Amino acid sequence: MLPNPQHALWPNQFVKARLLLNTRTGAIVMPLAAVQRGPDGAFAYVVQNDQTVQPRPVQIDLQQGEEAVVGKGVNVGDTVVTEGQSQLRPGSKVAARQPGQGRDGGQPPPREGSMPAANGQQQGQPRRGSP
């Protein structure tokens, strides 16, 4: 039985509880939007020095909100594609843009049925930290 001296909890009342089970220091964290699923498992498109992309298998150890803790597959400083992956193939050329920036560098285009072009993908970078 849970002590309830202030009578803050009532029968049949629902509460949300979060428990901190452990802290992973030095974990590699990347945007969950970069993680794709394929027939061979999870992967992410990693941008190479020549601005082309290559799919790389990743092992996701934990998902928390909009972030994923990566066990294997990407390194700190790698740039991963977080938008428009369905239009990419190995070797596709991409150009980085900042979040909220349109293909022409200005405001984003209207979203009415338009798909982002493969040469204007939003990108993120894995980082060290804890989710």
CYANA upper distance limits for C-alpha pairs under 8 A (distance plus 0.5 A):
  4 ASN  CA      8 ALA  CA      7.16
  4 ASN  CA      9 LEU  CA      7.19
  9 LEU  CA     13 GLN  CA      7.26
 23 THR  CA    130 SER  CA      7.43
 24 ARG  CA    129 GLY  CA      8.30
 24 ARG  CA    130 SER  CA      6.35
 25 THR  CA    129 GLY  CA      6.82
 25 THR  CA    130 SER  CA      6.65
 26 GLY  CA    128 ARG  CA      5.83
 26 GLY  CA    129 GLY  CA      6.02
 26 GLY  CA    130 SER  CA      7.71
 27 ALA  CA     69 VAL  CA      6.97
 27 ALA  CA     70 VAL  CA      7.78
 27 ALA  CA     71 GLY  CA      8.49
 27 ALA  CA    127 ARG  CA      8.49
 27 ALA  CA    128 ARG  CA      5.81
 27 ALA  CA    129 GLY  CA      5.92
 27 ALA  CA    130 SER  CA      6.55
 28 ILE  CA     69 VAL  CA      6.23
 28 ILE  CA     70 VAL  CA      5.97
 28 ILE  CA     71 GLY  CA      7.91
 28 ILE  CA     75 ASN  CA      7.72
 28 ILE  CA     76 VAL  CA      7.12
 28 ILE  CA    126 PRO  CA      6.66
 28 ILE  CA    127 ARG  CA      5.88
 28 ILE  CA    128 ARG  CA      5.06
 28 ILE  CA    129 GLY  CA      6.89
 28 ILE  CA    130 SER  CA      8.41
 29 VAL  CA     67 GLU  CA      6.99
 29 VAL  CA     68 ALA  CA      6.05
 29 VAL  CA     69 VAL  CA      5.08
 29 VAL  CA     70 VAL  CA      6.53
 29 VAL  CA    126 PRO  CA      5.76
 29 VAL  CA    127 ARG  CA      5.69
 29 VAL  CA    128 ARG  CA      6.40
 29 VAL  CA    129 GLY  CA      6.85
 29 VAL  CA    130 SER  CA      7.58
 29 VAL  CA    131 PRO  CA      7.63
 30 MET  CA     34 ALA  CA      7.94
 30 MET  CA     67 GLU  CA      6.23
 30 MET  CA     68 ALA  CA      6.00
 30 MET  CA     69 VAL  CA      7.18
 30 MET  CA     70 VAL  CA      7.80
 30 MET  CA    124 GLY  CA      7.75
 30 MET  CA    125 GLN  CA      6.77
 30 MET  CA    126 PRO  CA      4.66
 30 MET  CA    127 ARG  CA      6.82
 31 PRO  CA     35 VAL  CA      8.20
 31 PRO  CA     66 GLU  CA      6.56
 31 PRO  CA     67 GLU  CA      5.14
 31 PRO  CA     68 ALA  CA      6.60
 31 PRO  CA     82 THR  CA      7.71
 31 PRO  CA    124 GLY  CA      7.22
 31 PRO  CA    125 GLN  CA      8.26
 31 PRO  CA    126 PRO  CA      7.83
 32 LEU  CA     63 GLN  CA      7.85
 32 LEU  CA     66 GLU  CA      5.79
 32 LEU  CA     67 GLU  CA      5.16
 32 LEU  CA     68 ALA  CA      5.60
 33 ALA  CA     66 GLU  CA      7.81
 33 ALA  CA     67 GLU  CA      8.49
 33 ALA  CA     82 THR  CA      5.58
 33 ALA  CA     83 GLU  CA      7.68
 34 ALA  CA     44 ALA  CA      6.18
 34 ALA  CA     45 TYR  CA      7.77
 34 ALA  CA     80 VAL  CA      6.75
 34 ALA  CA     81 VAL  CA      6.11
 34 ALA  CA     82 THR  CA      4.78
 34 ALA  CA     83 GLU  CA      7.85
 34 ALA  CA    124 GLY  CA      8.28
 35 VAL  CA     42 ALA  CA      6.96
 35 VAL  CA     43 PHE  CA      6.32
 35 VAL  CA     44 ALA  CA      5.62
 35 VAL  CA     82 THR  CA      8.38
 36 GLN  CA     42 ALA  CA      6.06
 36 GLN  CA     43 PHE  CA      5.78
 36 GLN  CA     44 ALA  CA      6.36
 37 ARG  CA     41 GLY  CA      6.11
 37 ARG  CA     42 ALA  CA      5.03
 37 ARG  CA     43 PHE  CA      6.78
 38 GLY  CA     42 ALA  CA      6.65
 38 GLY  CA     43 PHE  CA      7.76
 41 GLY  CA     57 PRO  CA      7.79
 42 ALA  CA     57 PRO  CA      6.46
 42 ALA  CA     58 VAL  CA      6.15
 42 ALA  CA     59 GLN  CA      7.27
 42 ALA  CA     60 ILE  CA      8.21
 43 PHE  CA     55 PRO  CA      6.74
 43 PHE  CA     56 ARG  CA      5.79
 43 PHE  CA     57 PRO  CA      4.64
 43 PHE  CA     58 VAL  CA      5.43
 43 PHE  CA     59 GLN  CA      8.42
 44 ALA  CA     55 PRO  CA      6.01
 44 ALA  CA     56 ARG  CA      5.93
 44 ALA  CA     57 PRO  CA      7.05
 44 ALA  CA     58 VAL  CA      7.18
 44 ALA  CA     80 VAL  CA      7.11
 44 ALA  CA     81 VAL  CA      7.76
 45 TYR  CA     53 VAL  CA      6.28
 45 TYR  CA     54 GLN  CA      5.90
 45 TYR  CA     55 PRO  CA      4.80
 45 TYR  CA     56 ARG  CA      6.66
 45 TYR  CA     80 VAL  CA      6.10
 45 TYR  CA     81 VAL  CA      6.10
 45 TYR  CA     85 GLN  CA      7.99
 46 VAL  CA     53 VAL  CA      5.88
 46 VAL  CA     54 GLN  CA      5.94
 46 VAL  CA     55 PRO  CA      6.65
 46 VAL  CA     56 ARG  CA      7.17
 46 VAL  CA     74 VAL  CA      8.48
 46 VAL  CA     78 ASP  CA      7.20
 46 VAL  CA     79 THR  CA      6.22
 46 VAL  CA     80 VAL  CA      5.04
 46 VAL  CA     81 VAL  CA      7.04
 47 VAL  CA     51 GLN  CA      6.30
 47 VAL  CA     52 THR  CA      6.16
 47 VAL  CA     53 VAL  CA      4.96
 47 VAL  CA     54 GLN  CA      7.12
 47 VAL  CA     78 ASP  CA      7.76
 47 VAL  CA     79 THR  CA      5.93
 47 VAL  CA     80 VAL  CA      6.48
 47 VAL  CA     81 VAL  CA      7.76
 47 VAL  CA     94 VAL  CA      8.28
 48 GLN  CA     52 THR  CA      5.93
 48 GLN  CA     53 VAL  CA      6.34
 48 GLN  CA     54 GLN  CA      7.74
 48 GLN  CA     79 THR  CA      8.48
 51 GLN  CA     93 LYS  CA      6.13
 51 GLN  CA     94 VAL  CA      6.14
 51 GLN  CA     95 ALA  CA      7.26
 52 THR  CA     90 PRO  CA      8.22
 52 THR  CA     91 GLY  CA      5.57
 52 THR  CA     92 SER  CA      5.66
 52 THR  CA     93 LYS  CA      4.77
 52 THR  CA     94 VAL  CA      6.42
 53 VAL  CA     88 LEU  CA      8.39
 53 VAL  CA     89 ARG  CA      8.10
 53 VAL  CA     90 PRO  CA      6.29
 53 VAL  CA     91 GLY  CA      5.77
 53 VAL  CA     92 SER  CA      6.15
 53 VAL  CA     93 LYS  CA      7.12
 53 VAL  CA     94 VAL  CA      7.70
 54 GLN  CA     89 ARG  CA      8.23
 54 GLN  CA     90 PRO  CA      5.35
 54 GLN  CA     91 GLY  CA      6.62
 55 PRO  CA     90 PRO  CA      6.91
 56 ARG  CA     73 GLY  CA      6.83
 56 ARG  CA     74 VAL  CA      8.16
 57 PRO  CA     73 GLY  CA      6.19
 58 VAL  CA     70 VAL  CA      7.43
 58 VAL  CA     71 GLY  CA      7.90
 58 VAL  CA     72 LYS  CA      5.98
 58 VAL  CA     73 GLY  CA      4.73
 58 VAL  CA     74 VAL  CA      7.34
 59 GLN  CA     70 VAL  CA      6.33
 59 GLN  CA     71 GLY  CA      5.69
 59 GLN  CA     72 LYS  CA      5.55
 59 GLN  CA     73 GLY  CA      6.91
 60 ILE  CA     68 ALA  CA      7.00
 60 ILE  CA     69 VAL  CA      6.39
 60 ILE  CA     70 VAL  CA      5.16
 60 ILE  CA     71 GLY  CA      6.21
 60 ILE  CA     72 LYS  CA      7.96
 61 ASP  CA     68 ALA  CA      7.99
 61 ASP  CA     69 VAL  CA      6.04
 61 ASP  CA     70 VAL  CA      6.19
 61 ASP  CA     71 GLY  CA      5.99
 62 LEU  CA     68 ALA  CA      6.24
 62 LEU  CA     69 VAL  CA      5.55
 62 LEU  CA     70 VAL  CA      7.84
 63 GLN  CA     67 GLU  CA      6.47
 63 GLN  CA     68 ALA  CA      4.96
 63 GLN  CA     69 VAL  CA      6.80
 64 GLN  CA     68 ALA  CA      6.75
 64 GLN  CA    131 PRO  CA      6.80
 67 GLU  CA    131 PRO  CA      7.20
 68 ALA  CA    131 PRO  CA      8.14
 69 VAL  CA    130 SER  CA      8.41
 69 VAL  CA    131 PRO  CA      7.80
 70 VAL  CA     74 VAL  CA      7.80
 74 VAL  CA     78 ASP  CA      6.98
 74 VAL  CA    126 PRO  CA      7.83
 75 ASN  CA    126 PRO  CA      7.30
 76 VAL  CA    125 GLN  CA      7.85
 76 VAL  CA    126 PRO  CA      5.79
 76 VAL  CA    127 ARG  CA      5.69
 76 VAL  CA    128 ARG  CA      7.14
 77 GLY  CA    125 GLN  CA      6.48
 77 GLY  CA    126 PRO  CA      6.67
 77 GLY  CA    127 ARG  CA      7.34
 78 ASP  CA    125 GLN  CA      6.27
 78 ASP  CA    126 PRO  CA      6.80
 79 THR  CA    123 GLN  CA      6.93
 79 THR  CA    124 GLY  CA      6.23
 79 THR  CA    125 GLN  CA      5.12
 79 THR  CA    126 PRO  CA      7.54
 80 VAL  CA    123 GLN  CA      6.00
 80 VAL  CA    124 GLY  CA      5.83
 80 VAL  CA    125 GLN  CA      6.35
 80 VAL  CA    126 PRO  CA      8.03
 81 VAL  CA     85 GLN  CA      7.39
 81 VAL  CA    121 GLN  CA      6.91
 81 VAL  CA    122 GLN  CA      6.64
 81 VAL  CA    123 GLN  CA      4.94
 81 VAL  CA    124 GLY  CA      6.83
 82 THR  CA    121 GLN  CA      7.70
 82 THR  CA    122 GLN  CA      6.19
 82 THR  CA    123 GLN  CA      5.72
 82 THR  CA    124 GLY  CA      6.85
 83 GLU  CA    116 PRO  CA      8.33
 83 GLU  CA    121 GLN  CA      6.11
 83 GLU  CA    122 GLN  CA      5.91
 83 GLU  CA    123 GLN  CA      7.67
 84 GLY  CA     88 LEU  CA      7.82
 84 GLY  CA    115 MET  CA      8.00
 84 GLY  CA    116 PRO  CA      6.36
 84 GLY  CA    117 ALA  CA      7.63
 84 GLY  CA    118 ALA  CA      6.98
 84 GLY  CA    121 GLN  CA      6.67
 84 GLY  CA    122 GLN  CA      8.46
 85 GLN  CA    118 ALA  CA      8.18
 87 GLN  CA    117 ALA  CA      7.90
 87 GLN  CA    118 ALA  CA      6.26
 88 LEU  CA     92 SER  CA      6.44
 88 LEU  CA    118 ALA  CA      6.58
 92 SER  CA    118 ALA  CA      7.94
 93 LYS  CA    118 ALA  CA      7.85
 93 LYS  CA    119 ASN  CA      6.50
 94 VAL  CA    118 ALA  CA      6.66
 94 VAL  CA    119 ASN  CA      4.67
 94 VAL  CA    120 GLY  CA      6.45
 94 VAL  CA    121 GLN  CA      6.82
 95 ALA  CA    119 ASN  CA      5.86
 95 ALA  CA    120 GLY  CA      5.65
 95 ALA  CA    121 GLN  CA      6.88
 96 ALA  CA    120 GLY  CA      6.81
 96 ALA  CA    121 GLN  CA      6.53
 96 ALA  CA    122 GLN  CA      6.48
 96 ALA  CA    123 GLN  CA      6.61
 97 ARG  CA    101 GLN  CA      6.74
 97 ARG  CA    102 GLY  CA      8.28
 97 ARG  CA    103 ARG  CA      8.28
 97 ARG  CA    105 GLY  CA      7.98
 97 ARG  CA    120 GLY  CA      7.04
 97 ARG  CA    121 GLN  CA      7.11
 97 ARG  CA    122 GLN  CA      5.90
 97 ARG  CA    123 GLN  CA      7.53
 98 GLN  CA    122 GLN  CA      6.96
 98 GLN  CA    123 GLN  CA      8.20
 99 PRO  CA    122 GLN  CA      6.89
100 GLY  CA    107 GLN  CA      7.40
100 GLY  CA    108 PRO  CA      6.63
101 GLN  CA    105 GLY  CA      6.20
101 GLN  CA    106 GLY  CA      6.22
101 GLN  CA    107 GLN  CA      5.88
101 GLN  CA    108 PRO  CA      5.89
102 GLY  CA    106 GLY  CA      5.73
102 GLY  CA    107 GLN  CA      5.46
102 GLY  CA    108 PRO  CA      4.20
102 GLY  CA    109 PRO  CA      6.48
103 ARG  CA    108 PRO  CA      7.54
103 ARG  CA    109 PRO  CA      8.23
103 ARG  CA    116 PRO  CA      8.45
103 ARG  CA    117 ALA  CA      8.29
103 ARG  CA    120 GLY  CA      6.09
110 PRO  CA    114 SER  CA      8.04
111 ARG  CA    115 MET  CA      8.28
116 PRO  CA    120 GLY  CA      7.42
116 PRO  CA    121 GLN  CA      7.73
117 ALA  CA    121 GLN  CA      7.61
